[in-house]
Structures are given as C-alpha cells and as structure tokens.
Amino acid sequence: MSYPRHATLTDVAAAAGVSVSTASRALRGRGEMAPATRARVLAAAQRLGHSRANERRGRPRTGTSLLFDLVLGHFHDPYSDEVTAGAHTAAAELNYDLVLTAERAVPDDDWPMRIRSRGSAGVVLGLILPTATQLAVLQDAGIPVVLLDPWGDPSLALPSVRTTDRAGGIEAAEHLVAQGARRFVVIGGAPSYRYGRARVDGFESTIRALLPGAPLIRTRADWTSSDARRAGAAALAALPPRPSDAPIGLFACSDEMAAGAYQAAADSRLSIPRDVMVVGFDDVRGARWLQPSLTTVRQPIREMAAAAIHALAGAARGEPLEATVTELPTRLIPRGSTRAPGDSIPPSAVVRREGAESGDS
C-alpha cells in the first residue's frame, strides 16, 4: 500500500489496524486503551511521518499543569531517595507538585503517554535514556525533558545534569596514595555504565601516574553489595603479598559496593583500615552507618535533582532549554575507613564539615 506524502489520520489507523477514533485517542493521549495498542498507533504515526497540522495539538489539557514528573526505574533505595528529596524540595519552592513515575522494562510501558495525558510542565529522567519514540511523544506535546545522570551518552540532543565522575575517581586514588596504600583493588560496576567507567578510569590512570608498577586489580560487580563481596574477596586474594606494612587501597564505584567490600575484607580476615582502606562513591546516608564509617566521594545528588527541576521551571517561563551538560563537582569526604595511624582529623570535625556541605539536618 502506498501513502500520500502527508499521511492522514486514516492512514495511521489503517497501518495500525485500529479504527480512526482509536487512532485519534491514542495520538491525543485520551481515553483508556491497552498500552500495546497505543504503542502500535504511535509507531505507525512515526513511521508514516504523520503530521497533525490540522488537528488539535499540544498538551491534551488546556494549559500546563503545575507539576513536574520524575521518572526513575526504581524507587526506595538510597540513591533514588536522595534524588526524590532534592527534586521535591526544589519543585515545592517553585510552587510545583512532583509526580513520581516508574519506568518498567517492558515493551508496552506507556509512561510517556501517562505524562502527556496529565499535561506535565516538564520531565526529569533519572538514570534513563529515552527511546526516539518515547521522546517524540513528549516533544510532540511540547513537554521539555532533562536527563539526570544518564547511564550512557545520549544520541539525542537533550540537556543533562551529572557530576564529575572521573574527577571523583582521581580524588579517591590521590587520597589512598596519600594515606599510604601501595597495592590496589578497584570494583567497577556491571553493566559498565558511563559514570562507572569514568570513575574507574580516573582512579586507575591516577594510580598509574603516581605509583607506576604498583599492583592494581580491577574487578566488577553488579552494583550490589552481595556481588561486590564476592568480587572483592577474589581480588584481595589475587593481590601479590605485601612487601611491607602498607595497607591495600580499595575503591568501589558505589557506597553499596563498598559495603560489600567491607564484608570481603572480613571474609579474608583483614581489618579496615589497618589492612584495607576503603573508599566508596555517592555519600548516601548508609555510608556513615558502616563500622568504621566509610570514606567516600560525595556526589551532590540532591543538588543535581534540584538543578534539573530549576531548568524545567525556566523552560516553563519561556526561557530556552539548551542541550548542554551541567556538571556539579564531587568532593571526597574522609572518614574512618581510610584513617591512617597518626591522622589528626577528629571525627567531630568531619561530621560538622559533612553537615555544612550536604545540608543534612
């Protein structure tokens, strides 16, 4: 079947195998229908280059709702809790509500249509890269999108907010070397996301520059403490015998994996920080609860989420939303897991400094 240059709604309906009214409701985000049906109509419209120049366009509702959507693949873990807190606080200060929207890894997940149907003023996508079809649904409705810490480098031109992951890995390496470590383990994440690769690269390149020839074992875990325990124990066992009393320096690409490294050290009958000094990444609340408390690279998660919300608020006011990358700086927070003999930093000073930087109550 051949189609005219400007495909009509009837063409879309025929290609999708639905009625014209169903196709219209799917494209407008109206009514209840199976997600698979809606997805089929949207795919047909995109394939045919359907233009709705003569139809009602924009958001399904009149005007724009005073709400933003925060889309995450999962909620109620330390990282997403920080993201939610930062986004909610910023939205409330701007007199917007925040809707939490879950992305499900299934083909018929229609979260873009749900966002479109409620006339959201903007969307923050946390640790997510949208498909071209998903993005088209939002852009067709004039809904701006900001990426928060995407797992990869987007092929589409979108604004994003992230942190200085490589610089954080560099600072972790410099700290461990300064504290006397001379053998090293780095636990990267699997899958190897963009931010994980940057952290590992920063750490490894700095160790190679500061201590050429120093033993360094790279291993990977699935971003969980249990798998980091397994990977960390194997890496510690594979290190050559230490030539002196110098401790091992271990860097984990997340605080959760650092917690697994604590267990790996215990399994190997090694003490923290006497035998193994551990540095994590994130600085979620649990880092302070480990014994000894975890030295970690703080990424400003709440501030990153707030920056994404403020970018959307600017777009809602008519300001241009440029497809640029905004990076907020990391900072190493020294605690007990890297305390070398003779360290003079009192724990109370570290606590005061953390509170001033993170804004924790």
C-alpha positions in Angstrom: 0.0 0.0 0.0 1.3 3.5 -0.9 0.6 6.5 1.2 0.4 10.2 0.3 3.3 12.4 1.1 1.4 13.8 4.1 -0.2 10.8 5.8 -3.6 11.3 7.3 -5.2 10.0 10.5 -7.0 7.4 8.4 -3.7 6.2 7.0 -2.3 5.8 10.5 -5.4 3.9 11.7 -5.2 1.6 8.7 -1.4 0.9 9.3 -2.0 0.2 12.9 -5.1 -1.9 12.4 -7.4 0.2 14.5 -10.4 2.5 14.0 -9.9 6.2 13.2 -11.4 7.1 16.6 -9.0 4.8 18.4 -6.0 6.2 16.5 -7.1 9.7 17.3 -7.5 8.9 21.0 -4.1 7.3 21.1 -2.4 10.2 19.4 -4.1 12.7 21.7 -3.4 10.7 24.9 -7.1 10.4 25.6 -9.1 7.5 26.9 -8.3 4.1 28.3 -6.7 1.5 25.9 -4.2 -1.3 26.0 -0.6 0.1 26.1 0.3 -2.2 23.2 -2.5 -0.6 21.1 -1.3 2.9 21.9 2.3 2.0 21.2 1.3 0.5 17.8 -0.5 3.6 16.8 2.4 5.9 17.8 4.8 3.7 15.9 2.6 3.8 12.8 2.3 7.6 13.0 6.1 8.0 13.4 6.8 5.5 10.5 4.4 7.4 8.2 5.6 10.8 9.2 2.0 11.7 10.2 1.6 15.5 10.7 -1.4 16.8 12.7 -1.2 20.3 11.4 -5.0 20.4 11.1 -5.7 18.8 14.4 -5.7 20.0 18.0 -2.1 19.8 19.1 0.0 20.3 22.3 -0.9 19.0 25.7 -4.2 17.1 26.0 -5.4 19.5 28.7 -5.9 23.2 28.4 -2.8 25.0 29.6 0.0 23.4 31.6 -0.4 21.7 34.9 1.8 23.0 37.8 3.6 19.7 38.1 6.8 18.0 37.1 7.3 14.3 36.5 10.3 12.5 38.0 10.8 9.2 36.1 13.0 6.5 37.6 13.4 2.8 37.0 13.0 2.1 40.7 12.3 3.9 44.0 13.1 3.5 47.7 16.8 2.8 47.5 19.4 5.3 48.9 20.2 6.9 45.6 16.6 7.4 44.4 15.6 8.6 47.9 18.2 11.4 47.6 17.0 12.2 44.0 13.4 12.4 45.1 14.1 14.6 48.1 16.1 17.0 46.0 13.5 17.2 43.2 10.6 17.5 45.6 12.2 20.3 47.6 13.0 22.3 44.5 9.6 21.8 43.0 7.8 22.8 46.2 9.9 26.0 46.4 8.8 26.8 42.8 5.1 26.1 43.7 5.0 22.9 41.6 3.9 19.5 42.6 6.1 16.4 41.9 4.7 13.2 40.4 6.8 10.0 40.8 6.6 7.9 37.6 8.1 4.5 37.4 9.7 3.2 34.2 9.2 -0.5 33.7 11.5 -2.5 31.4 8.6 -3.9 29.3 7.7 -3.2 25.7 4.2 -1.9 26.4 5.2 0.5 29.2 3.4 3.8 28.2 4.8 6.2 30.8 5.3 9.0 28.2 1.5 8.8 27.4 0.6 9.0 31.0 2.8 12.0 31.5 1.3 13.6 28.3 -2.2 13.0 29.5 -1.8 14.9 32.7 -0.2 17.9 31.0 3.1 17.9 32.9 5.2 21.0 32.7 8.4 19.0 32.3 10.1 15.7 32.9 13.3 14.7 34.7 14.5 11.3 33.6 16.8 9.8 36.2 19.4 7.2 35.1 17.3 6.7 31.9 17.9 7.3 28.2 14.5 7.6 26.4 13.9 5.9 23.0 13.2 8.1 20.0 9.6 7.1 20.1 9.2 7.9 23.8 10.9 11.3 23.3 8.7 12.0 20.3 5.5 11.6 22.4 6.8 14.2 24.9 8.2 16.6 22.4 5.1 16.5 20.3 3.1 17.7 23.3 5.7 20.4 24.0 6.9 18.8 27.3 10.5 19.6 28.0 12.9 16.8 29.2 16.0 17.0 31.3 18.3 13.9 31.8 19.6 13.3 35.3 22.8 11.2 35.4 22.0 9.2 32.3 23.6 5.7 32.1 25.1 6.4 28.7 25.8 9.4 26.4 22.6 10.3 24.7 22.4 10.2 20.9 19.6 12.7 21.0 20.2 16.4 21.8 18.9 16.8 25.4 20.0 18.8 28.4 21.5 16.7 31.2 22.8 17.2 34.7 25.5 14.9 36.1 28.5 15.0 38.4 32.3 15.0 37.8 32.7 11.2 38.0 36.2 11.0 36.6 37.4 13.7 39.0 35.9 11.8 41.9 37.9 8.7 40.9 41.0 10.8 40.7 40.5 12.2 44.2 39.9 8.7 45.6 43.2 7.5 44.2 45.1 10.5 45.4 43.7 10.1 48.9 44.5 6.4 49.2 48.1 7.0 48.0 48.5 9.9 50.5 47.2 7.6 53.2 50.0 5.0 52.5 48.3 2.4 50.3 50.6 0.7 47.9 48.5 -2.2 46.5 45.1 -1.5 45.0 41.7 -3.0 44.1 39.0 -1.2 42.1 35.5 -2.6 41.9 33.7 -1.3 38.9 30.0 -1.8 38.0 28.4 -4.3 35.7 26.7 -3.2 33.5 29.5 -0.8 32.8 27.5 2.5 32.8 29.0 5.8 31.7 29.5 7.1 35.2 31.1 3.8 36.4 33.6 3.8 33.5 34.6 7.4 34.3 35.1 6.7 38.0 37.3 3.6 37.2 39.3 5.4 34.5 40.0 8.4 36.8 41.1 6.1 39.6 43.3 3.8 37.5 45.0 6.5 35.5 45.9 8.3 38.7 47.4 5.3 40.4 49.4 4.5 37.3 50.7 8.1 37.2 51.5 8.4 41.0 52.8 4.8 41.5 54.0 3.2 38.3 54.1 -0.5 38.6 52.0 -0.7 41.7 49.8 -3.9 41.9 46.3 -3.0 40.8 43.5 -5.5 40.2 40.3 -4.4 38.5 37.1 -6.4 39.1 33.4 -5.9 38.5 30.2 -6.5 40.4 26.5 -6.0 39.5 26.2 -2.8 41.7 25.0 -4.8 44.7 26.8 -5.4 48.0 26.5 -9.1 47.7 28.2 -9.4 44.4 30.8 -6.8 45.4 31.6 -9.1 48.4 32.3 -11.9 46.0 34.3 -9.9 43.6 36.2 -8.1 46.3 37.2 -11.3 48.1 38.5 -12.8 44.9 40.5 -9.6 44.1 42.0 -9.4 47.6 43.1 -13.0 47.3 44.7 -12.4 43.9 46.9 -9.5 45.1 50.6 -10.3 45.5 51.9 -10.5 49.0 52.6 -7.1 50.5 56.2 -6.1 50.8 55.7 -4.1 53.9 53.0 -2.9 56.4 51.4 -0.7 53.7 47.7 -1.3 53.5 45.6 -2.2 50.5 43.7 0.7 48.9 40.2 -0.4 47.6 37.9 1.9 45.6 34.3 0.8 44.9 32.2 2.7 42.4 29.3 3.0 44.8 28.7 3.0 48.5 26.6 -0.1 48.3 29.5 -2.0 46.6 31.8 -0.5 49.3 29.7 -2.1 51.9 30.2 -5.4 50.1 34.0 -4.7 50.2 33.8 -4.5 54.0 32.4 -8.0 54.1 35.0 -9.2 51.6 37.7 -7.9 53.9 36.2 -9.6 56.9 35.9 -12.9 54.9 39.7 -12.5 54.1 40.4 -11.8 57.8 41.6 -8.4 57.0 40.9 -5.3 59.2 39.6 -1.9 58.0 41.5 0.5 57.9 44.7 -1.3 59.2 44.9 -3.8 56.4 42.5 -2.4 53.8 41.5 1.2 53.3 38.1 1.6 51.5 36.7 4.5 49.5 33.2 4.5 48.1 31.2 6.8 45.8 27.9 8.6 46.4 27.8 9.5 50.1 24.3 8.2 50.8 23.3 8.1 54.4 24.3 4.5 54.9 28.0 5.4 54.4 28.0 6.9 57.9 26.5 3.8 59.5 29.2 1.4 58.4 31.8 0.5 61.0 34.2 2.2 60.6 32.4 4.9 58.8 33.0 5.0 55.1 35.3 7.4 53.3 33.5 8.2 50.1 33.3 10.6 47.1 30.2 12.7 47.6 28.2 13.4 44.5 25.7 16.1 45.1 22.6 14.0 44.3 20.0 16.4 45.8 21.6 19.4 44.2 21.7 17.6 40.8 18.0 16.8 41.0 17.2 20.4 42.1 19.2 21.8 39.1 17.2 19.6 36.7 13.9 20.9 38.2 15.1 24.5 38.0 16.0 24.0 34.3 12.4 22.8 33.7 11.0 25.7 35.6 13.0 28.1 33.4 11.6 26.4 30.3 8.1 26.7 31.7 8.7 30.5 31.9 9.7 30.6 28.3 13.5 30.5 28.8 15.5 28.5 26.2 16.4 25.0 27.3 19.7 24.3 25.7 21.0 20.7 25.1 24.0 21.2 27.3 25.7 19.1 30.0 25.7 20.6 33.5 28.3 19.1 35.8 28.2 19.6 39.6 31.5 18.8 41.4 32.3 15.8 43.6 34.1 16.1 46.9 36.0 13.4 48.9 34.6 13.0 52.5 37.3 11.4 54.7 36.1 9.1 57.4 37.3 6.1 59.4 37.7 3.6 56.6 40.9 5.4 55.5 42.2 6.7 58.8 46.0 6.1 58.8 47.9 5.9 62.1 48.6 9.4 63.3 45.7 11.1 61.4 44.7 14.2 63.3 41.3 14.9 61.9 38.8 14.5 64.8 35.6 12.7 63.9 33.6 15.7 65.2 35.2 18.0 62.6 34.3 15.5 59.8 30.7 15.4 60.9 30.5 19.2 61.0 32.0 19.5 57.5 29.6 16.9 56.1 26.6 18.7 57.5 27.7 22.0 56.1 28.2 20.5 52.6 25.2 18.3 52.3 22.6 20.3 54.1 21.5 17.3 56.1 19.6 18.0 59.2 
